[in-house]
Amino acid sequence: MSVGGPAAPGQIVDITVKERPGNPRPTAVDVSSPALTDDTVLGDTGRAWVGAGRIKGDVTPGTYDVKVTLRHKDADCVGEGEQDYTCDYPPIAFHGKLKVTAPQESSGAGEKGPGFGAGVGLGIGASVVAAALGGGAMWARRKRRAGDGAS
């Protein structure tokens, strides 16, 4: 798992969790951190979960834990032959660290947010991920499930 940074409050950091080949396909993902806002979004590329989170505006500088949990409730069974049924596997948790800097320490020299160039880059990146996922497979932070027909 990797978490971008260092970054200042209000800025966006990227989050990547690579999956091991052969593991069951996760059906949900949860992201938790005292430094990130609740609108953190990850998308499933088939090999990794990628996305971005915004650092809360009132977070003090320091190093914060970030936890990503891949859930496997009603996942396709792995290694069960030709039978078509689902299994519940235990969740897999990944832990990372996010360094939050004071606003004057960030590369934006006091900017609030990523700035125009970074915003365009994030928009293009999100469009590419959405296109690769068929548009409907972006995953919000909490309790989004793939059981609705998306895989």
trRosetta pair geometry for C-beta under 8 A, 3 or more apart (Angstrom, degrees):
i j d omega theta_ij theta_ji phi_ij phi_ji
1 15 7.6 -10 -171 -170 93 83
1 16 7.0 169 -152 90 49 56
1 17 4.8 -7 -106 -104 88 78
1 18 7.7 -152 -75 18 44 69
1 66 7.9 -157 146 97 132 107
1 68 6.1 173 -127 31 139 125
1 94 3.9 131 -45 159 140 129
1 95 7.0 152 55 62 145 23
1 96 4.6 -121 116 -52 114 117
2 14 7.9 12 108 106 95 90
2 15 7.4 172 89 -151 55 41
2 16 4.9 4 53 54 95 100
2 96 6.6 138 -135 -124 14 144
3 13 6.0 35 175 144 80 130
3 14 7.6 175 -155 90 40 49
3 15 5.5 -2 -110 -107 72 77
3 66 5.1 115 -81 40 152 154
3 96 4.2 143 -13 131 115 139
3 97 6.7 -162 50 74 131 34
3 98 4.9 -82 137 -80 141 85
4 7 6.7 45 119 -30 96 126
4 13 3.8 -170 70 -164 99 82
4 14 4.2 78 -27 39 128 72
4 15 7.3 -96 3 -57 85 47
4 98 8.0 25 73 -125 49 91
5 13 5.1 -5 -56 -120 83 136
5 98 5.1 137 -35 -155 157 68
5 99 4.8 154 141 50 129 75
5 100 7.3 -64 -145 -70 132 43
6 99 4.0 -55 -100 97 94 109
6 100 7.0 167 -159 -98 87 10
6 101 4.6 76 155 -32 124 112
6 105 7.4 -38 124 123 135 115
6 106 7.3 -137 119 -105 91 73
7 11 4.1 -134 176 88 115 131
7 12 7.4 -110 -169 67 160 24
7 13 5.1 -151 10 -68 148 102
7 55 5.8 177 103 -16 111 140
7 98 7.8 -42 37 -175 98 99
7 99 7.7 121 20 87 56 67
7 100 6.7 -38 76 -119 62 57
7 101 6.7 -173 95 23 11 95
7 106 6.1 45 -153 -121 44 119
8 11 5.1 86 59 -7 68 123
8 55 7.1 -178 110 72 31 146
8 100 7.0 87 -131 -169 26 73
8 101 5.3 -59 -80 75 70 84
8 102 6.7 -8 -121 126 102 20
8 103 4.6 92 -163 -104 144 50
8 105 6.9 152 -79 63 103 79
8 106 3.7 -80 -24 -41 114 139
8 108 6.9 -107 25 43 129 114
9 55 5.2 -125 -125 118 41 112
9 56 6.4 -40 -144 96 96 49
9 57 5.0 95 160 -143 113 33
9 58 6.9 135 -152 -8 146 12
9 59 5.0 173 -99 49 105 86
9 100 6.5 50 -60 -168 69 119
9 103 6.7 -55 41 -68 88 90
10 54 7.0 -18 -163 -178 29 102
10 55 6.3 -35 12 75 22 89
10 57 4.9 46 -68 -100 89 80
10 103 8.0 22 32 -101 117 105
10 112 4.8 -36 130 -164 158 77
10 113 5.6 -72 148 -59 103 56
11 54 7.2 -175 102 -147 23 69
11 55 5.6 15 56 27 66 114
11 106 6.5 170 -35 -144 153 154
11 108 6.9 -177 -92 -2 128 142
11 113 6.3 150 -100 -137 55 20
11 114 5.9 107 -147 -71 79 67
12 52 5.0 14 -179 177 112 123
12 53 7.0 159 -151 82 67 30
12 54 5.3 -40 -94 -94 71 69
12 55 7.7 -152 -84 0 22 77
12 113 7.5 29 -15 -157 92 63
12 114 5.2 -30 26 -54 107 122
12 118 7.4 168 50 147 114 123
12 122 6.4 27 97 -95 160 150
13 52 6.7 161 81 -153 35 73
13 53 5.9 -20 61 62 85 81
13 54 8.0 150 16 -102 70 22
13 55 6.6 65 -9 -43 109 98
13 98 6.3 140 79 -137 172 117
14 50 7.2 -8 -174 -168 103 87
14 51 7.2 170 -151 97 65 30
14 52 5.3 -44 -101 -96 57 78
15 31 6.9 72 125 -125 172 138
15 40 7.3 33 9 -170 147 116
15 42 6.4 -69 88 -91 116 105
15 49 7.8 -23 118 114 95 90
15 50 7.2 163 88 -151 59 42
15 51 5.5 -14 58 68 97 76
15 52 6.8 164 12 -99 84 23
15 53 5.9 42 -21 -5 125 107
15 66 7.0 -138 -116 159 123 147
15 68 6.9 149 168 -66 129 135
15 96 7.6 172 -136 50 92 154
16 48 5.7 0 -169 170 90 132
16 49 7.2 156 -155 82 42 56
16 50 5.1 1 -107 -106 79 81
17 42 7.4 7 21 -151 111 146
17 48 6.2 161 82 -165 46 78
17 49 4.4 1 55 52 101 102
17 50 7.9 -159 28 -67 61 46
17 68 5.1 -131 -62 100 145 154
17 70 7.2 -172 132 -51 147 114
17 94 5.3 163 -127 38 118 163
18 47 6.8 -16 -146 147 79 80
18 48 4.6 -38 -103 -102 56 103
19 23 5.8 -129 -179 53 100 128
19 26 7.7 -140 -101 -9 132 108
19 47 6.2 -153 45 -176 97 37
19 48 6.2 -162 2 -91 80 41
19 49 7.4 86 -41 -16 100 84
19 70 7.6 107 -101 -101 102 167
20 23 4.9 89 70 -22 87 117
22 78 7.1 90 176 -164 63 136
23 78 7.5 -84 -176 -80 22 159
23 92 7.5 -16 -164 -28 144 158
24 72 5.1 79 93 -143 129 133
24 75 4.4 82 161 137 128 144
24 76 6.6 -180 -151 67 94 67
24 77 7.6 -46 -110 -137 121 19
24 78 4.9 -118 -75 -36 84 119
24 87 7.2 -115 -109 71 155 109
24 89 5.2 155 35 -2 146 152
25 72 7.8 134 85 -122 39 92
25 75 5.8 175 67 -154 67 107
25 76 6.1 36 32 31 109 104
25 146 7.6 -69 134 68 112 163
25 151 6.8 10 148 -176 159 89
26 29 6.1 66 136 -66 143 85
26 44 7.4 -159 66 -104 101 129
26 49 7.7 -22 50 -61 144 129
26 70 3.9 -93 -98 -172 143 101
26 71 6.1 92 -161 58 95 43
26 72 5.7 -84 -117 -77 56 73
26 75 7.1 -53 -119 -98 19 129
26 92 7.8 -103 -85 37 116 107
26 146 7.8 116 112 -3 58 132
27 71 6.0 -68 63 101 79 85
27 72 6.1 110 9 -131 95 32
27 73 5.7 -104 63 57 137 63
27 74 6.0 72 -82 70 172 80
27 75 5.3 -140 -32 -78 110 81
27 145 5.6 11 155 -153 96 78
27 146 4.7 -124 -146 35 65 100
27 147 6.2 37 -166 -42 124 85
28 70 7.8 148 83 -162 50 45
28 71 4.1 -11 65 56 96 120
28 73 7.0 2 12 31 117 99
28 139 7.5 157 -149 -155 48 127
28 143 6.5 -9 -154 -132 138 29
28 144 6.1 157 -132 74 85 52
28 145 5.1 -34 -73 -96 106 64
28 146 7.2 -147 -59 -4 57 81
29 42 5.3 -73 107 69 151 133
29 44 7.8 172 -22 -64 135 97
29 49 5.8 146 -108 -142 159 154
29 68 6.5 -10 -171 -172 102 93
29 69 7.0 157 -156 81 52 53
29 70 5.7 -18 -104 -105 81 59
29 71 7.0 -156 -75 15 31 84
29 139 5.3 69 41 135 113 149
29 144 7.5 -18 42 58 73 97
30 67 7.9 -3 108 113 92 90
30 68 7.2 163 83 -155 52 46
30 69 4.5 -3 54 53 101 103
30 71 7.0 61 -9 -27 99 112
30 141 6.8 51 -146 169 52 65
30 142 6.1 40 -120 -109 87 60
30 143 7.8 35 -86 -41 97 52
31 36 6.9 -49 137 91 114 153
31 40 4.5 -96 85 105 143 139
31 42 6.5 138 -44 -21 127 120
31 53 6.6 -148 143 -79 149 136
31 66 7.1 -14 -167 -173 91 93
31 67 7.4 157 -155 85 44 53
31 68 5.3 -11 -103 -103 74 77
31 141 5.2 -86 45 -137 96 88
32 36 8.0 178 -172 55 22 115
32 66 7.6 162 85 -157 44 49
32 67 4.9 -13 61 61 91 100
32 69 7.7 16 6 -3 105 106
33 36 4.3 66 67 11 113 105
33 40 7.9 87 29 -48 107 159
33 53 7.4 85 41 146 132 162
33 64 5.7 90 -176 137 105 118
33 65 6.2 -161 -125 98 82 56
33 66 4.2 -18 -80 -107 131 68
33 67 6.8 164 -67 18 72 66
33 98 6.5 48 -166 14 151 137
34 59 7.7 135 127 -117 80 112
34 64 5.7 -133 62 -152 88 124
34 65 7.5 58 14 52 93 80
35 55 5.6 -29 160 -137 95 85
35 56 6.2 -145 -173 18 42 97
35 59 5.0 68 -135 -131 77 155
35 64 3.8 144 -24 64 127 168
35 66 7.5 -64 48 -73 109 91
35 98 5.4 -150 71 85 149 133
35 100 5.7 -156 -145 -48 136 134
36 40 5.1 28 156 -60 133 130
36 53 4.2 -17 -144 165 128 133
36 54 6.8 115 -154 68 72 43
36 55 6.4 -62 -99 -102 54 43
36 56 6.8 154 -157 -28 6 85
36 66 6.9 66 -18 -115 130 103
36 98 7.5 105 -50 12 99 171
37 40 6.7 154 75 -41 64 78
37 53 6.9 175 43 -175 73 83
37 54 4.7 -2 18 73 123 97
37 55 7.6 82 -18 135 86 5
37 56 5.5 139 -66 -80 74 72
38 141 5.9 -143 -178 48 59 159
38 142 7.7 -26 -167 -12 95 117
39 53 7.9 152 86 -136 60 65
39 54 6.8 14 68 24 101 112
39 140 7.6 -58 -148 -148 53 94
39 141 6.8 -145 -141 -19 12 124
40 51 6.8 103 171 120 74 128
40 52 7.4 -141 -145 107 67 40
40 53 3.7 -4 -114 -106 104 102
40 54 7.5 -148 -80 20 70 62
40 141 4.7 83 63 -88 82 113
41 51 4.7 -148 103 -162 60 134
41 52 6.6 7 57 53 85 66
41 53 7.7 168 23 -79 51 63
41 138 5.9 2 -178 175 121 107
41 139 6.7 149 -164 78 68 52
41 140 5.9 -40 -108 -111 82 47
41 141 6.9 -79 -77 -48 44 73
42 49 4.5 28 168 169 127 104
42 50 6.5 150 -153 76 77 18
42 51 3.7 -124 -99 -1 47 137
42 68 7.3 83 -55 -138 161 125
42 139 5.2 -26 77 69 73 109
42 141 8.0 95 5 -94 89 50
43 49 7.0 165 76 -155 30 62
43 50 6.0 -29 58 67 82 72
43 51 5.7 131 3 -73 71 97
43 129 4.7 116 70 164 155 125
43 130 7.3 -110 -117 -74 157 53
43 133 5.6 -113 -178 -39 118 156
43 137 6.2 92 -156 110 90 84
43 138 4.8 -47 -92 -116 102 62
43 139 6.1 161 -97 13 39 83
44 49 5.8 -27 -95 -102 60 76
44 133 6.6 110 68 -118 69 124
44 137 5.7 -84 49 156 97 119
44 139 6.4 68 -23 -22 91 126
44 146 7.8 -6 8 -81 158 131
45 48 5.3 5 46 57 117 72
45 49 7.4 -173 11 -90 82 25
45 50 6.0 27 -22 11 121 111
45 129 6.9 -81 -81 -137 97 88
45 132 6.3 7 -131 120 83 136
45 133 7.1 -90 -99 -70 48 98
49 68 7.0 174 85 176 139 143
49 70 7.3 -169 -23 -89 147 108
49 139 7.5 -44 -147 43 110 139
50 129 6.5 -138 84 -111 112 135
51 129 7.8 137 -90 177 65 171
51 138 7.9 112 -105 -154 118 88
51 139 7.7 -102 -59 60 147 86
52 122 6.4 4 -40 -142 169 117
52 126 7.8 -69 11 -75 124 104
53 66 7.9 171 42 -133 158 130
55 59 5.8 -95 172 34 97 142
55 98 7.5 -178 -96 155 107 136
55 100 5.8 146 -153 -113 143 111
56 59 4.6 109 70 -34 94 103
59 62 8.0 -121 163 40 94 92
59 64 7.4 -48 -164 -44 135 148
59 100 5.3 -75 122 -170 123 168
60 100 7.4 110 101 100 33 130
61 100 5.4 -153 -128 107 45 83
61 101 5.6 17 -126 -153 110 23
61 102 4.8 -43 -57 -53 137 70
61 105 7.5 69 -115 27 138 142
62 99 7.7 -127 125 -145 25 58
62 100 6.0 6 49 54 52 99
63 97 5.4 -4 -176 -173 107 114
63 98 7.1 155 -157 77 57 42
63 99 5.2 -26 -100 -99 78 69
63 100 7.6 -178 -86 18 27 73
64 97 7.1 143 73 -159 38 62
64 98 4.9 -24 63 63 92 96
64 99 8.0 169 19 -86 71 23
64 100 6.3 34 -4 -11 114 113
65 95 6.5 -35 -160 -159 99 99
65 96 7.6 130 -162 77 53 42
65 97 6.6 -43 -103 -103 43 61
65 98 7.8 4 97 19 3 86
66 95 7.2 140 77 -161 55 49
66 96 4.6 -24 65 70 105 91
66 97 6.9 -180 14 -91 91 10
66 98 5.2 78 -35 -23 120 110
67 93 6.0 -15 -167 -167 103 105
67 94 7.1 153 -156 79 52 50
67 95 5.6 -17 -102 -103 75 71
67 96 7.9 178 -77 26 32 68
68 93 7.3 152 81 -156 45 54
68 94 4.7 -11 60 58 95 103
68 96 7.5 23 -2 6 102 108
69 91 5.1 13 -178 171 104 131
69 92 7.1 158 -155 79 57 42
69 93 4.8 -21 -101 -100 81 77
69 94 7.7 -170 -77 21 36 67
70 91 6.4 162 79 -161 49 75
70 92 4.7 -7 55 58 104 95
70 93 7.9 -162 21 -76 67 31
70 94 7.6 48 -12 -8 98 103
71 91 4.9 -29 -101 -104 61 102
72 75 4.2 -38 -169 -19 83 140
72 87 7.7 -6 145 99 108 80
72 88 6.6 133 108 -161 80 44
72 89 3.7 -17 98 55 143 99
72 90 7.3 23 44 62 117 21
72 91 6.7 178 11 -92 83 48
72 92 7.7 54 -22 -5 115 92
73 88 5.2 6 -126 -123 58 95
73 145 7.8 -54 72 -127 106 118
74 86 4.4 13 -161 159 59 150
74 87 7.9 141 -128 60 20 23
74 88 6.7 5 -41 -79 42 78
74 147 5.7 31 97 -91 140 124
75 86 6.1 139 65 -158 26 91
75 87 6.0 -40 67 66 80 72
75 88 7.3 119 18 -106 86 31
75 89 5.9 -35 38 10 135 107
76 86 6.3 -63 -91 -109 31 70
76 87 7.7 10 131 23 18 86
77 80 3.9 8 123 1 128 141
77 83 7.3 -4 59 89 139 98
77 85 5.9 25 -11 80 127 72
77 86 6.5 180 -36 -140 81 19
77 87 4.3 92 -95 -15 82 116
78 87 7.6 -89 11 42 69 140
80 83 5.4 -72 133 58 105 105
80 85 7.3 -82 118 53 155 90
80 87 7.6 160 -40 -36 145 129
101 105 3.8 -119 170 87 124 123
101 106 5.3 158 79 -64 125 74
102 105 4.8 89 56 1 77 109
102 106 7.8 -140 89 -20 42 82
103 106 6.1 -47 -157 12 37 113
103 110 5.4 62 148 -119 106 51
103 112 7.6 -21 -133 -84 127 69
104 109 7.1 17 -146 -151 54 48
104 110 5.9 14 -95 -70 61 85
106 109 7.2 -126 84 -36 73 25
106 110 7.7 169 56 -37 100 25
106 111 7.5 -104 97 47 125 81
108 111 3.4 -91 163 37 121 111
108 113 7.9 167 -150 76 167 40
108 114 7.5 -139 -82 -143 138 28
108 115 5.9 -171 -126 -37 113 120
111 114 7.8 4 121 153 130 5
111 115 5.3 -6 173 -66 163 98
113 119 7.4 22 150 -67 113 112
114 118 3.4 -120 163 100 109 129
114 119 5.3 148 83 -56 112 69
114 122 6.5 85 78 -18 169 133
115 118 5.0 79 60 21 84 104
115 119 6.6 -148 92 -12 37 94
116 119 5.7 -60 -145 36 26 113
116 120 6.4 25 159 -18 64 104
117 120 5.9 -53 -150 34 30 109
117 121 6.4 29 151 -17 63 107
118 121 5.4 -53 -148 38 35 115
118 122 6.2 36 153 -20 68 103
119 122 5.7 -51 -145 36 31 109
119 123 6.3 33 154 -20 63 106
120 123 5.6 -55 -149 36 31 113
120 124 6.4 30 154 -17 66 105
121 124 5.9 -55 -147 37 30 108
121 125 6.1 30 154 -18 65 109
122 125 5.6 -55 -144 39 31 112
122 126 6.1 31 157 -20 66 106
123 126 5.8 -53 -144 36 28 109
123 127 6.4 30 154 -20 62 106
124 127 5.6 -56 -151 35 31 113
124 128 6.4 32 152 -20 65 104
125 128 5.7 -53 -150 34 32 111
125 129 6.4 29 154 -15 66 105
126 129 5.7 -53 -147 39 33 110
126 130 6.1 33 154 -19 66 108
127 130 5.7 -55 -143 39 29 111
127 131 6.2 29 156 -19 65 107
128 131 5.8 -55 -146 37 28 109
128 132 6.2 27 155 -18 64 108
129 132 5.8 -57 -146 38 29 110
129 133 6.1 13 159 -7 65 114
129 138 7.4 85 120 -93 112 93
130 133 6.0 -67 -143 47 27 101
130 135 5.3 44 170 -110 92 48
130 138 6.2 -22 -99 -51 87 113
131 134 7.9 48 -176 -65 27 18
131 135 7.0 25 -95 -61 36 74
133 136 7.2 -139 127 55 97 43
133 137 3.7 -124 170 55 120 116
133 138 6.8 134 84 -53 153 59
134 137 6.0 69 54 -9 91 109
134 150 7.6 -174 75 -133 127 101
136 150 5.6 -143 110 -89 104 133
137 146 7.7 24 -136 -113 93 99
137 150 5.0 173 -95 -178 86 135
137 151 7.9 -36 -110 69 130 34
139 144 4.9 -179 -151 78 74 138
140 144 4.9 123 42 -39 80 133
145 148 6.5 112 92 -16 86 90
146 150 5.1 -104 -146 86 77 82
146 151 5.9 82 176 -118 127 32
